[in-house]
Amino acid sequence: MTDDLTSPLPVMAPDAALAILTDREAGTDAELMRGAALVHLTALVRQGLELDATEDVPADVPVDQLGVDSLLALEIGDHVFDATGAVLTVEDVARRPTLGGLAALIVADLRKQRPT
């Protein structure tokens, strides 16, 4: 699994994406979970930057170039934890600064938490 997605954003409603991420019993595959994490992160960035659903939010562009500052990164991390239980820190944003890279971190953390 690479850090960044080069394919288009999966066609999935944000609510459906969150359901995939929070279903602790599901044996969901990593790529589906990663797509769901990407949809969820994209929705959070759109909300935080007050973008509408038609505005492009590329998965492979560093989030600071999209307009995400450290405060918004902290808010996104808090929301991700509250909604899914996955830990996403401001330091993670600095180390893996694209939405694709952050989605991979969320999936890795959630997969560690799931029963085997």
C-alpha positions in Angstrom: 0.0 0.0 0.0 1.5 3.4 -1.0 1.1 6.6 1.0 -0.8 8.5 -1.6 -3.8 7.6 -3.8 -3.4 8.4 -7.5 -6.9 7.2 -8.4 -9.9 9.4 -8.1 -11.8 9.7 -4.8 -14.0 6.7 -4.3 -17.7 7.2 -4.9 -19.0 6.9 -1.4 -21.1 9.1 0.8 -19.3 10.5 3.9 -21.8 8.7 6.1 -21.2 5.4 4.4 -17.4 6.0 4.7 -17.7 6.6 8.4 -19.8 3.5 8.8 -17.1 1.4 7.2 -14.5 3.0 9.5 -16.4 2.4 12.7 -17.6 -1.2 12.1 -15.2 -2.9 14.5 -16.5 -6.4 13.6 -16.2 -6.1 9.8 -13.5 -7.9 8.0 -13.2 -4.9 5.6 -10.3 -5.0 3.3 -7.6 -2.3 3.6 -8.2 -0.6 0.3 -11.9 -0.2 1.0 -11.1 1.2 4.5 -8.4 3.5 2.9 -11.0 4.8 0.4 -13.4 5.4 3.3 -10.8 7.2 5.3 -10.0 9.3 2.3 -13.6 10.2 1.8 -14.0 11.1 5.5 -10.8 13.2 5.5 -11.8 15.0 2.3 -15.2 15.9 3.9 -13.5 17.2 7.0 -11.1 19.4 4.9 -14.0 20.7 2.8 -15.9 21.5 6.0 -12.9 23.1 7.7 -12.0 25.2 4.7 -15.6 26.0 3.9 -15.4 24.4 0.4 -18.4 23.1 -1.4 -18.7 19.5 -2.6 -17.7 20.4 -6.2 -14.3 21.8 -5.3 -11.4 19.5 -5.9 -9.4 18.3 -2.9 -6.6 16.2 -4.3 -5.3 13.3 -2.2 -1.7 13.7 -3.3 -1.2 17.4 -2.6 0.3 18.4 0.8 -2.5 19.6 3.0 -0.8 22.8 3.8 -1.0 23.7 0.1 -4.7 23.0 0.3 -5.0 25.6 3.1 -4.9 23.3 6.2 -3.1 25.0 9.0 -2.0 23.5 12.3 -5.2 24.5 14.1 -7.4 22.8 11.4 -5.1 19.8 11.5 -5.6 19.5 15.2 -9.4 19.8 14.7 -9.4 17.1 12.0 -7.3 14.8 14.3 -9.8 15.4 17.2 -12.7 14.7 14.9 -11.1 11.5 13.5 -10.5 10.2 17.0 -14.0 11.1 18.3 -15.6 9.5 15.2 -13.5 6.4 14.7 -11.1 6.0 17.6 -8.1 6.3 15.3 -5.3 8.6 16.4 -4.1 11.2 14.0 -1.8 13.9 15.4 -0.5 17.2 14.1 2.9 15.4 13.9 1.3 12.8 11.6 0.2 15.6 9.3 3.8 16.9 9.3 5.2 13.4 8.5 2.6 12.3 6.0 1.2 15.6 4.7 -1.2 14.4 2.1 -4.7 13.1 2.5 -3.7 9.8 1.0 -0.9 9.4 3.5 -3.1 10.3 6.4 -5.8 7.9 5.2 -3.2 5.1 5.3 -2.3 6.0 8.9 -5.9 6.0 10.0 -6.4 2.5 8.4 -3.3 1.1 10.0 -4.4 2.4 13.5 -8.0 1.0 13.0 -6.7 -2.4 11.8 -4.6 -2.7 14.9 -7.7 -2.1 17.1 -9.9 -4.6 15.3 -10.3 -8.2 16.5 -8.4 -10.8 14.5 
